Amino acid sequence: MHAVDKSPVPPSFDDVTALARDDMQAVDELITVSLESDVALVSQVSQYIVMSGGKRLRPLLVLLAARALGYEGEQHVRSAAIIEFIHTATLLHDDVVDGSDRRRGRDTANTVFGNQASVLVGDFLYSRAFQMMVDIDSMPIMRILADATNTIAAGEVLQLMNVQDPDVTEESYQTVIYRKTAKLFEAGSQIAAVLAGRPKDDESAMITYGRELGTAFQLVDDALDYDASAAELGKNLGDDLAEGKPTLPLIYAMRNGSRSDAALIRESIETGGIERLDDIRAVIESTGALEYTAARAKEAADTAIAALSEIPDSDYKEAMITIADFAVKRRS
């Protein structure tokens, strides 16, 4: 007779969302109230993008981290909503800059409402986020979020400078994804430590966790651009290449492919051409570029999990570990 495996089943992402259901409902209610405006188009565009789906990973992180650190107040809800507003503002602006027409499986706001409305409503969300920061009445949190917003903006400009440049290094690419993606994850988890009044060691652990989680998330996102269907991806396959973005799968494939392979990718980055996307995906596959990108993502996720080692065990801590695992295993 075979022994029955009685080892505990690790929590699923559904378990994570269930754990934070009440807090997330409070976030959604605050978002709805905060989106109200006497200018109808502001509310219309904001509702369209904020309520367009997605797993709300960034605000969820704030909620779980705060609870894992023993916070029992209510300002983590406001902080989570602020993080979501900043993220949403960047999406509105990004889609205009990139000329994107699909996100999360539906038309982008700029496709539906136009570029002008998307940019201006993005500005509204940024300014609303700062109004909500003032309501928290914490200078350390204001500083974290102000620095994060500035870092994200600089990261977007740096990414723009890298567009159609096939000579971008892996180091430069890592700088971009830290600034434009990982920084907001980092800010969210750091805020949780500040709210909970935790010592600097715990705050540093949360900074590391958020930074590495955000890095893993973006690495996988960039790999999915060459390894998923449009339905799974929620956008068009090859969008990064069409925008001339030299992401890690392309950087690695150029570095490890043949001269002709590298020349093909270089030309496609320089022109934003996806006519030979199938050939480029073949090069990416043959050079192991997706495996390399996945390995870097796994390293980042492992570092994020390791940063939690001194945090007291709880269901919330387990949920944060699950999120790190999800970041590298997701397919949507």
Residue frames relative to the residue before (quaternion, step in Angstrom):
aa qw qx qy qz dx dy dz
M 1.0000 0.0000 0.0000 0.0000 0.00 0.00 0.00
H 0.3989 -0.7212 0.5181 0.2285 3.56 -0.92 0.98
A 0.4911 -0.6470 0.4958 0.3073 3.54 -1.05 0.78
V 0.4144 -0.6960 0.5277 0.2557 3.54 -1.04 0.75
D 0.3913 -0.7161 0.5297 0.2315 3.55 -0.86 1.00
K 0.0703 -0.8263 0.5588 -0.0032 3.54 -0.46 1.24
S 0.3356 0.7424 -0.5137 0.2690 3.58 1.22 0.36
P 0.5685 -0.6308 0.3998 0.3451 3.59 -0.98 0.79
V 0.4184 -0.6865 0.5348 0.2599 3.54 -1.06 0.80
P 0.4351 -0.7003 0.4855 0.2907 3.62 -0.71 0.97
P 0.5590 -0.6202 0.4191 0.3567 3.60 -1.01 0.69
S 0.3913 -0.6962 0.5527 0.2382 3.55 -1.17 0.65
F 0.6674 -0.4726 0.3571 0.4513 3.57 -1.26 0.10
D 0.5988 0.5519 -0.3592 0.4558 3.59 1.11 -0.62
D 0.6186 0.5329 -0.3384 0.4678 3.59 1.08 -0.71
V 0.6313 0.5409 -0.3219 0.4530 3.55 1.04 -0.83
T 0.6936 0.4647 -0.2861 0.4702 3.58 0.82 -0.97
A 0.6180 0.5407 -0.3456 0.4543 3.58 1.09 -0.67
L 0.6264 0.5569 -0.3266 0.4368 3.57 1.03 -0.81
A 0.7695 0.3357 -0.1633 0.5182 3.56 1.05 -0.84
R 0.2938 0.8172 -0.4722 0.1509 3.60 1.28 0.16
D 0.6934 0.4767 -0.3018 0.4481 3.61 0.77 -0.94
D 0.6551 0.4986 -0.3073 0.4772 3.57 0.97 -0.86
M 0.6751 0.4922 -0.3061 0.4564 3.59 0.91 -0.85
Q 0.6020 0.5391 -0.3571 0.4684 3.58 1.10 -0.62
A 0.6378 0.5158 -0.3202 0.4740 3.57 1.04 -0.77
V 0.6194 0.5294 -0.3330 0.4746 3.58 1.08 -0.74
D 0.6643 0.5085 -0.3083 0.4528 3.58 0.86 -0.93
E 0.6476 0.5106 -0.3195 0.4667 3.59 0.99 -0.81
L 0.6596 0.4967 -0.3088 0.4722 3.59 0.98 -0.81
I 0.6191 0.5373 -0.3378 0.4625 3.58 1.02 -0.77
T 0.6556 0.5248 -0.3137 0.4431 3.57 0.88 -0.95
V 0.6713 0.4852 -0.2942 0.4769 3.58 0.91 -0.93
S 0.7032 0.4942 -0.2685 0.4349 3.58 0.91 -0.95
L 0.6360 0.5296 -0.3308 0.4534 3.59 1.20 -0.36
E 0.4988 0.6649 -0.4325 0.3492 3.58 1.23 -0.24
S 0.0825 0.7786 -0.6144 0.0975 3.54 -0.99 0.93
D 0.4828 -0.6533 0.4881 0.3192 3.56 -1.13 0.56
V 0.6023 0.4808 -0.3660 0.5217 3.57 1.32 0.05
A 0.4143 -0.7734 0.4199 0.2323 3.56 -0.23 1.30
L 0.6652 0.5204 -0.3236 0.4265 3.60 0.88 -0.87
V 0.5876 0.5728 -0.3677 0.4375 3.59 1.07 -0.66
S 0.6940 0.4611 -0.2745 0.4801 3.56 0.81 -1.00
Q 0.6470 0.5473 -0.3194 0.4240 3.58 0.96 -0.86
V 0.7034 0.4426 -0.2668 0.4880 3.59 0.82 -0.99
S 0.6398 0.5349 -0.3307 0.4418 3.58 0.94 -0.86
Q 0.6654 0.4963 -0.3021 0.4686 3.56 0.88 -0.94
Y 0.6289 0.5608 -0.3369 0.4201 3.58 0.97 -0.84
I 0.7518 0.3985 -0.2242 0.4752 3.57 0.79 -0.99
V 0.6798 0.4948 -0.3093 0.4443 3.62 0.89 -0.88
M 0.7608 0.3671 -0.1918 0.4996 3.57 0.98 -0.82
S 0.4533 0.7350 -0.4127 0.2899 3.59 1.23 0.31
G 0.7032 -0.4505 0.2759 0.4758 3.59 1.15 0.35
G 0.4585 0.6501 -0.5210 0.3094 3.54 -1.26 -0.35
K 0.5373 -0.6708 0.4272 0.2809 3.54 -1.22 0.48
R 0.3692 -0.7526 0.4792 0.2602 3.60 1.26 0.09
L 0.1007 0.8585 -0.4972 0.0745 3.55 1.01 0.86
R 0.6730 0.5259 -0.3082 0.4190 3.59 0.91 -0.88
P 0.6978 0.4153 -0.3008 0.5001 3.65 0.78 -0.80
L 0.5909 0.5680 -0.3664 0.4403 3.58 1.08 -0.66
L 0.6287 0.5480 -0.3238 0.4468 3.57 1.02 -0.82
V 0.6387 0.5249 -0.3251 0.4591 3.58 0.96 -0.87
L 0.6778 0.5081 -0.2915 0.4444 3.56 0.86 -0.97
L 0.6960 0.4737 -0.2807 0.4610 3.58 0.83 -0.96
A 0.6585 0.5150 -0.3151 0.4492 3.58 0.92 -0.90
A 0.6414 0.5246 -0.3292 0.4529 3.58 0.95 -0.83
R 0.6797 0.4769 -0.2862 0.4783 3.58 0.91 -0.89
A 0.6318 0.5385 -0.3328 0.4474 3.59 1.01 -0.79
L 0.7175 0.4261 -0.2368 0.4975 3.56 1.14 -0.66
G 0.6182 -0.6153 0.3198 0.3700 3.56 1.26 0.30
Y 0.3962 0.7220 -0.4889 0.2876 3.60 1.19 0.26
E 0.1272 -0.8218 0.5547 0.0288 3.57 -0.87 0.97
G 0.5210 0.6473 -0.4132 0.3727 3.60 1.24 0.16
E 0.5736 -0.6049 0.4420 0.3313 3.55 -1.26 -0.49
Q 0.5355 0.6691 -0.4029 0.3213 3.59 1.20 -0.26
H 0.5140 0.6169 -0.4388 0.4033 3.60 1.20 -0.17
V 0.5919 0.5606 -0.3592 0.4542 3.60 1.17 -0.56
R 0.6705 0.4782 -0.2913 0.4867 3.58 0.91 -0.91
S 0.6414 0.5240 -0.3247 0.4568 3.58 0.98 -0.81
A 0.6459 0.5216 -0.3165 0.4589 3.58 0.98 -0.82
A 0.6478 0.5101 -0.3138 0.4709 3.58 1.00 -0.83
I 0.6229 0.5357 -0.3341 0.4620 3.59 1.02 -0.79
I 0.6504 0.5137 -0.3149 0.4625 3.58 0.89 -0.92
E 0.6619 0.4981 -0.3094 0.4670 3.60 0.96 -0.83
F 0.6434 0.5175 -0.3288 0.4585 3.61 1.00 -0.73
I 0.6422 0.5046 -0.3255 0.4764 3.58 0.96 -0.82
H 0.6469 0.5163 -0.3131 0.4657 3.57 0.94 -0.89
T 0.6743 0.4999 -0.2988 0.4540 3.58 0.88 -0.92
A 0.6202 0.5359 -0.3407 0.4605 3.58 1.02 -0.74
T 0.6566 0.4974 -0.3188 0.4688 3.58 0.96 -0.82
L 0.6223 0.5356 -0.3500 0.4511 3.61 1.02 -0.69
L 0.6468 0.5216 -0.3198 0.4553 3.57 0.92 -0.89
H 0.6966 0.4572 -0.2727 0.4810 3.57 0.88 -0.91
D 0.6342 0.5486 -0.3335 0.4307 3.60 0.95 -0.86
D 0.6836 0.5051 -0.3007 0.4326 3.56 0.84 -0.95
V 0.6212 0.5127 -0.3379 0.4868 3.57 1.15 -0.57
V 0.6681 0.5047 -0.2991 0.4576 3.57 0.86 -0.98
D 0.7464 0.4134 -0.2155 0.4749 3.56 0.92 -0.96
G 0.3796 -0.7251 0.4908 0.2990 3.59 1.20 -0.33
S 0.2912 0.7874 -0.4964 0.2207 3.59 1.14 0.62
D 0.1905 -0.7943 0.5656 0.1133 3.56 -1.11 0.66
R 0.7551 0.2782 -0.1871 0.5634 3.60 1.29 -0.07
R 0.1392 0.7512 -0.6391 0.0891 3.54 -1.09 0.80
R 0.8428 0.0344 -0.0691 0.5327 3.57 -0.94 0.99
G 0.7078 -0.5120 0.2558 0.4141 3.53 1.03 0.86
R 0.7319 0.3337 -0.2447 0.5414 3.60 1.19 0.28
D 0.6863 -0.4678 0.3468 0.4357 3.56 -1.29 0.22
T 0.4811 -0.6545 0.4976 0.3043 3.56 -1.06 0.76
A 0.6546 -0.5244 0.3686 0.4009 3.56 -1.24 0.43
N 0.6546 0.5138 -0.3303 0.4454 3.59 0.99 -0.75
T 0.6069 0.5354 -0.3528 0.4697 3.59 1.16 -0.50
V 0.7130 0.4549 -0.2455 0.4736 3.56 1.00 -0.88
F 0.8302 0.2534 -0.0871 0.4887 3.57 0.78 -1.05
G 0.5652 -0.5947 0.3904 0.4176 3.59 1.24 -0.32
N 0.6364 -0.5685 0.3750 0.3622 3.55 -1.21 0.55
Q 0.6502 0.5397 -0.3378 0.4146 3.56 0.90 -0.90
A 0.6738 0.4900 -0.3022 0.4632 3.58 0.86 -0.92
S 0.6481 0.5325 -0.3265 0.4358 3.59 0.96 -0.82
V 0.6647 0.4965 -0.3053 0.4674 3.58 0.91 -0.88
L 0.7071 0.4718 -0.2751 0.4491 3.57 0.81 -0.97
V 0.6556 0.4772 -0.3220 0.4887 3.61 1.00 -0.69
G 0.5723 0.5579 -0.3757 0.4692 3.58 1.15 -0.53
D 0.6389 0.5098 -0.3140 0.4831 3.56 1.03 -0.80
F 0.6198 0.5411 -0.3382 0.4567 3.59 1.01 -0.78
L 0.6781 0.4914 -0.3006 0.4566 3.59 0.90 -0.90
Y 0.6102 0.5314 -0.3505 0.4716 3.59 1.03 -0.70
S 0.7049 0.4627 -0.2780 0.4600 3.58 0.80 -0.99
R 0.6158 0.5239 -0.3478 0.4747 3.60 1.07 -0.67
A 0.6169 0.5445 -0.3438 0.4525 3.59 1.01 -0.76
F 0.6868 0.4715 -0.2957 0.4675 3.59 0.92 -0.81
Q 0.5823 0.5451 -0.3764 0.4714 3.59 1.12 -0.52
M 0.6786 0.4881 -0.2832 0.4701 3.58 0.98 -0.88
M 0.5810 0.5637 -0.3712 0.4549 3.59 1.14 -0.57
V 0.6372 0.5296 -0.3256 0.4555 3.57 0.97 -0.87
D 0.6321 0.5486 -0.3307 0.4361 3.59 1.03 -0.78
I 0.6136 0.5387 -0.3570 0.4537 3.61 1.12 -0.56
D 0.1938 -0.8378 0.4900 0.1431 3.56 1.23 -0.59
S 0.5322 0.5687 -0.4399 0.4470 3.56 0.84 1.07
M 0.3692 -0.7521 0.5023 0.2140 3.56 -0.48 1.19
P 0.6291 0.5241 -0.3659 0.4423 3.69 0.90 -0.69
I 0.6732 0.4727 -0.3054 0.4797 3.60 0.95 -0.79
M 0.5969 0.5461 -0.3542 0.4691 3.58 1.03 -0.70
R 0.6670 0.5071 -0.3029 0.4541 3.57 0.92 -0.93
I 0.6414 0.5293 -0.3238 0.4512 3.60 0.93 -0.88
L 0.7273 0.4431 -0.2485 0.4615 3.56 0.80 -1.02
A 0.6205 0.5238 -0.3460 0.4700 3.59 1.05 -0.67
D 0.6602 0.4957 -0.3036 0.4757 3.57 0.95 -0.87
A 0.6481 0.5224 -0.3224 0.4506 3.58 0.97 -0.84
T 0.6568 0.5153 -0.3128 0.4530 3.58 0.90 -0.90
N 0.6627 0.4954 -0.3018 0.4736 3.57 0.97 -0.83
T 0.6452 0.5229 -0.3160 0.4586 3.58 0.99 -0.84
I 0.6403 0.5220 -0.3211 0.4629 3.59 0.99 -0.83
A 0.6560 0.5119 -0.3149 0.4566 3.58 0.91 -0.90
A 0.6535 0.4992 -0.3108 0.4767 3.57 0.98 -0.85
G 0.6339 0.5399 -0.3245 0.4488 3.57 1.05 -0.75
E 0.6321 0.5248 -0.3282 0.4661 3.56 1.04 -0.74
V 0.6481 0.5029 -0.3181 0.4753 3.58 1.01 -0.80
L 0.6409 0.5208 -0.3223 0.4628 3.59 0.99 -0.85
Q 0.6438 0.5068 -0.3288 0.4696 3.58 0.97 -0.79
L 0.6227 0.5371 -0.3358 0.4594 3.58 1.03 -0.76
M 0.6471 0.5166 -0.3137 0.4648 3.58 1.02 -0.79
N 0.6887 0.4887 -0.2727 0.4610 3.59 1.14 -0.65
V 0.4809 0.6835 -0.4367 0.3330 3.58 1.24 -0.31
Q 0.8486 0.0910 -0.1342 0.5036 3.53 -1.04 1.00
D 0.5525 0.5623 -0.4140 0.4552 3.57 1.17 0.65
P 0.2126 -0.8235 0.5129 0.1167 3.63 -0.18 1.21
D 0.6245 0.5546 -0.3392 0.4328 3.60 1.26 -0.14
V 0.3493 0.7299 -0.5074 0.2962 3.60 1.25 0.25
T 0.3384 -0.7552 0.5290 0.1877 3.57 -0.85 0.97
E 0.6468 -0.4965 0.3949 0.4232 3.54 -1.28 0.25
E 0.6202 0.5503 -0.3390 0.4446 3.59 1.05 -0.73
S 0.6686 0.4897 -0.2953 0.4754 3.58 0.95 -0.89
Y 0.6143 0.5431 -0.3278 0.4693 3.55 1.07 -0.78
Q 0.6580 0.5080 -0.3100 0.4613 3.60 0.93 -0.90
T 0.6175 0.5423 -0.3424 0.4554 3.58 1.07 -0.71
V 0.6441 0.5242 -0.3150 0.4595 3.56 0.98 -0.86
I 0.7234 0.4391 -0.2859 0.4495 3.60 0.72 -0.96
Y 0.5730 0.5475 -0.3936 0.4658 3.59 1.15 -0.42
R 0.7252 0.4603 -0.2626 0.4395 3.55 0.75 -1.04
K 0.7788 0.3844 -0.2085 0.4498 3.59 0.74 -0.97
T 0.7879 0.2737 -0.1537 0.5298 3.62 1.13 -0.46
A 0.7539 0.4328 -0.2507 0.4261 3.58 0.50 -1.20
K 0.5893 0.6136 -0.3736 0.3697 3.60 1.05 -0.68
L 0.6762 0.4854 -0.3086 0.4603 3.60 0.95 -0.78
F 0.5908 0.5321 -0.3551 0.4917 3.60 1.12 -0.63
E 0.6518 0.5290 -0.2989 0.4538 3.55 0.94 -0.95
A 0.6636 0.5081 -0.3030 0.4578 3.57 0.91 -0.93
G 0.6549 0.5358 -0.3170 0.4283 3.57 0.93 -0.87
S 0.7083 0.4379 -0.2701 0.4834 3.56 0.87 -0.89
Q 0.6169 0.5367 -0.3495 0.4575 3.61 1.07 -0.62
I 0.6178 0.5510 -0.3403 0.4460 3.58 0.99 -0.80
A 0.6127 0.5621 -0.3452 0.4352 3.57 1.02 -0.81
A 0.6679 0.4955 -0.2984 0.4683 3.59 0.97 -0.86
V 0.6415 0.5158 -0.3237 0.4666 3.58 1.04 -0.77
L 0.6487 0.5194 -0.3172 0.4569 3.59 0.92 -0.88
A 0.7115 0.4578 -0.2496 0.4710 3.57 1.00 -0.88
G 0.4104 -0.7366 0.4530 0.2894 3.58 1.28 -0.11
R 0.3082 0.7840 -0.4872 0.2303 3.56 1.12 0.66
P 0.5975 -0.5758 0.4129 0.3754 3.61 -1.18 0.47
K 0.7168 -0.4816 0.3011 0.4045 3.55 -1.30 0.40
D 0.6065 0.5640 -0.3660 0.4244 3.61 1.03 -0.69
D 0.6713 0.4759 -0.2938 0.4863 3.57 0.97 -0.84
E 0.6231 0.5318 -0.3376 0.4636 3.57 1.04 -0.74
S 0.6476 0.5099 -0.3114 0.4728 3.59 0.99 -0.83
A 0.6276 0.5340 -0.3291 0.4611 3.57 1.04 -0.77
M 0.6666 0.4948 -0.2973 0.4716 3.57 0.99 -0.83
I 0.6048 0.5416 -0.3502 0.4671 3.59 1.07 -0.69
T 0.6687 0.4927 -0.2978 0.4705 3.57 0.90 -0.93
Y 0.6382 0.5341 -0.3278 0.4472 3.56 0.90 -0.91
G 0.7076 0.4713 -0.2747 0.4491 3.59 0.74 -1.04
R 0.6514 0.5234 -0.3145 0.4503 3.56 0.94 -0.90
E 0.7206 0.4455 -0.2600 0.4633 3.58 0.79 -0.99
L 0.6061 0.5360 -0.3535 0.4695 3.59 1.09 -0.64
G 0.6699 0.4987 -0.2980 0.4623 3.58 0.90 -0.90
T 0.6222 0.5340 -0.3296 0.4681 3.57 1.09 -0.75
A 0.6577 0.5026 -0.3086 0.4686 3.58 0.89 -0.92
F 0.6416 0.5421 -0.3201 0.4382 3.56 0.94 -0.91
Q 0.7120 0.4548 -0.2702 0.4616 3.60 0.83 -0.96
L 0.6059 0.5501 -0.3558 0.4513 3.60 1.03 -0.71
V 0.6710 0.4775 -0.2999 0.4815 3.58 0.90 -0.88
D 0.6154 0.5525 -0.3405 0.4473 3.58 1.00 -0.81
D 0.6831 0.4805 -0.2860 0.4698 3.58 0.95 -0.88
A 0.6317 0.5174 -0.3339 0.4708 3.59 1.09 -0.63
L 0.6366 0.5544 -0.3242 0.4269 3.57 1.01 -0.84
D 0.5644 0.6124 -0.3884 0.3944 3.59 1.15 -0.50
Y 0.7586 0.3007 -0.1796 0.5494 3.58 1.24 -0.36
D 0.7583 0.3669 -0.1684 0.5119 3.57 1.27 0.03
A 0.6953 0.3989 -0.2862 0.5249 3.59 1.04 0.70
S 0.5105 -0.6009 0.4996 0.3587 3.54 -1.25 0.31
A 0.6490 -0.5128 0.3772 0.4166 3.57 -1.21 0.38
A 0.6267 0.5391 -0.3380 0.4499 3.59 1.05 -0.72
E 0.6707 0.4821 -0.2974 0.4789 3.58 0.96 -0.85
L 0.7075 0.4919 -0.2580 0.4370 3.54 0.94 -0.94
G 0.3468 -0.7437 0.4974 0.2815 3.57 1.08 -0.70
K 0.7312 0.2127 -0.1921 0.6190 3.55 1.32 0.19
N 0.6646 -0.5051 0.3540 0.4218 3.56 -1.25 0.01
L 0.5013 -0.6448 0.4869 0.3097 3.56 -0.95 0.88
G 0.7983 0.2690 -0.2075 0.4972 3.58 -0.92 0.88
D 0.3394 0.7659 -0.4916 0.2379 3.59 1.23 0.21
D 0.6306 0.5398 -0.3448 0.4383 3.61 0.97 -0.82
L 0.6679 0.4891 -0.2993 0.4744 3.56 0.95 -0.87
A 0.6367 0.5341 -0.3276 0.4495 3.58 0.98 -0.83
E 0.6964 0.4366 -0.2590 0.5072 3.57 1.17 -0.59
G 0.4992 -0.6881 0.4027 0.3393 3.57 1.30 0.06
K 0.4127 0.7223 -0.4630 0.3060 3.58 1.18 0.50
P 0.2616 -0.7764 0.5543 0.1468 3.61 -0.67 1.09
T 0.0199 -0.8257 0.5628 -0.0317 3.59 0.14 1.28
L 0.7536 -0.4497 0.2404 0.4148 3.56 -1.27 0.35
P 0.6259 0.5253 -0.3785 0.4348 3.69 0.83 -0.68
L 0.6747 0.4752 -0.2939 0.4823 3.60 1.00 -0.77
I 0.6367 0.5331 -0.3279 0.4505 3.58 0.95 -0.88
Y 0.6877 0.4755 -0.2797 0.4719 3.58 0.88 -0.94
A 0.6532 0.5202 -0.3199 0.4476 3.60 0.94 -0.85
M 0.6437 0.5049 -0.3270 0.4731 3.60 1.00 -0.74
R 0.6746 0.5165 -0.2869 0.4426 3.55 0.99 -0.86
N 0.8038 0.3107 -0.1261 0.4914 3.57 1.05 -0.74
G 0.5864 0.5724 -0.3773 0.4315 3.58 1.24 -0.03
S 0.6683 -0.4615 0.3798 0.4428 3.54 -1.32 -0.10
R 0.6903 -0.4571 0.3429 0.4437 3.57 -1.29 0.16
S 0.6694 0.4902 -0.3062 0.4667 3.57 0.95 -0.84
D 0.6126 0.5374 -0.3438 0.4666 3.59 1.08 -0.70
A 0.6712 0.5000 -0.2912 0.4634 3.56 0.90 -0.97
A 0.6450 0.5251 -0.3188 0.4546 3.58 1.00 -0.83
L 0.6250 0.5411 -0.3319 0.4544 3.57 1.04 -0.79
I 0.6951 0.4638 -0.2777 0.4739 3.58 0.86 -0.94
R 0.6142 0.5525 -0.3451 0.4454 3.59 0.99 -0.83
E 0.6812 0.4915 -0.2964 0.4545 3.57 0.83 -0.97
S 0.6604 0.5135 -0.3115 0.4508 3.57 0.98 -0.84
I 0.6375 0.5054 -0.3281 0.4801 3.59 1.03 -0.74
E 0.6767 0.5153 -0.2938 0.4361 3.58 0.89 -0.92
T 0.7727 0.3435 -0.1733 0.5049 3.57 1.05 -0.75
G 0.3716 -0.7172 0.5006 0.3114 3.58 1.22 -0.37
G 0.4007 0.7455 -0.4431 0.2954 3.54 1.18 0.59
I 0.1160 -0.8023 0.5832 0.0523 3.58 -0.91 0.91
E 0.3014 0.7789 -0.5007 0.2273 3.57 1.24 0.37
R 0.7664 0.2849 -0.1642 0.5518 3.58 1.10 -0.66
L 0.1295 0.8358 -0.5194 0.1217 3.54 1.07 0.79
D 0.6403 0.5293 -0.3358 0.4440 3.59 0.95 -0.80
D 0.6455 0.5075 -0.3155 0.4756 3.59 1.02 -0.81
I 0.6555 0.5073 -0.3094 0.4662 3.57 0.98 -0.84
R 0.6373 0.5117 -0.3303 0.4721 3.59 0.98 -0.76
A 0.6187 0.5379 -0.3396 0.4609 3.59 1.10 -0.69
V 0.6425 0.5040 -0.3170 0.4823 3.59 1.02 -0.80
I 0.6332 0.5320 -0.3250 0.4588 3.56 0.95 -0.87
E 0.6763 0.4897 -0.2900 0.4677 3.56 0.96 -0.87
S 0.6976 0.4955 -0.2842 0.4326 3.58 0.86 -0.96
T 0.7021 0.4518 -0.2694 0.4799 3.59 1.11 -0.60
G 0.4637 -0.6881 0.4444 0.3377 3.59 1.23 -0.16
A 0.2820 0.8057 -0.4866 0.1860 3.58 1.20 0.45
L 0.6523 0.5027 -0.3266 0.4639 3.58 1.02 -0.71
E 0.6341 0.5200 -0.3273 0.4694 3.57 1.03 -0.76
Y 0.6371 0.5240 -0.3210 0.4653 3.57 1.02 -0.81
T 0.6635 0.4990 -0.3012 0.4692 3.57 0.93 -0.92
A 0.6492 0.5156 -0.3095 0.4658 3.57 1.01 -0.85
A 0.6383 0.5272 -0.3241 0.4577 3.58 1.05 -0.76
R 0.6440 0.5016 -0.3230 0.4788 3.59 1.02 -0.78
A 0.6338 0.5212 -0.3275 0.4684 3.57 1.05 -0.74
K 0.6456 0.5152 -0.3163 0.4666 3.58 0.99 -0.84
E 0.6226 0.5348 -0.3390 0.4598 3.60 1.00 -0.76
A 0.6640 0.4994 -0.3029 0.4669 3.57 0.93 -0.91
A 0.6612 0.5039 -0.3093 0.4618 3.60 0.92 -0.87
D 0.6399 0.5193 -0.3229 0.4654 3.59 1.00 -0.79
T 0.6372 0.5161 -0.3201 0.4745 3.57 1.04 -0.78
A 0.6234 0.5372 -0.3320 0.4611 3.57 1.03 -0.79
I 0.6739 0.4914 -0.2935 0.4671 3.57 0.90 -0.94
A 0.6467 0.5298 -0.3191 0.4463 3.58 0.96 -0.86
A 0.6108 0.5731 -0.3506 0.4191 3.59 1.08 -0.67
L 0.6629 0.5189 -0.2994 0.4491 3.58 1.20 -0.46
S 0.3909 0.7837 -0.4386 0.2015 3.59 1.27 -0.17
E 0.7449 0.3926 -0.2274 0.4892 3.60 1.00 -0.75
I 0.5099 0.6199 -0.4307 0.4125 3.58 1.28 0.04
P 0.5457 -0.6379 0.4167 0.3488 3.64 -0.82 0.87
D 0.5264 -0.6396 0.4611 0.3182 3.56 -1.03 0.80
S 0.2043 0.7439 -0.6164 0.1579 3.55 -1.08 0.84
D 0.6577 -0.4752 0.3870 0.4381 3.55 -1.28 0.14
Y 0.6339 0.5406 -0.3323 0.4422 3.59 1.06 -0.69
K 0.6323 0.5071 -0.3276 0.4856 3.56 1.03 -0.75
E 0.6385 0.5161 -0.3254 0.4691 3.59 0.95 -0.82
A 0.6308 0.5323 -0.3300 0.4580 3.56 1.05 -0.74
M 0.6401 0.5161 -0.3253 0.4669 3.59 1.03 -0.75
I 0.6196 0.5208 -0.3297 0.4860 3.58 1.10 -0.69
T 0.6371 0.5325 -0.3178 0.4578 3.57 1.00 -0.85
I 0.6325 0.5304 -0.3334 0.4555 3.59 1.00 -0.80
A 0.6432 0.5145 -0.3233 0.4658 3.59 0.99 -0.81
D 0.6388 0.5029 -0.3184 0.4876 3.58 1.04 -0.76
F 0.6413 0.5363 -0.3134 0.4504 3.57 0.98 -0.88
A 0.6179 0.5875 -0.3465 0.3911 3.57 0.97 -0.86
V 0.7565 0.3680 -0.2116 0.4974 3.59 1.01 -0.76
K 0.7075 0.4534 -0.2634 0.4738 3.60 1.23 -0.29
R 0.5010 0.6939 -0.4221 0.2988 3.58 1.20 -0.31
R 0.1914 -0.7733 0.5935 0.1147 3.51 -1.28 0.44
S 0.7378 0.2904 -0.2219 0.5675 3.54 1.24 0.44
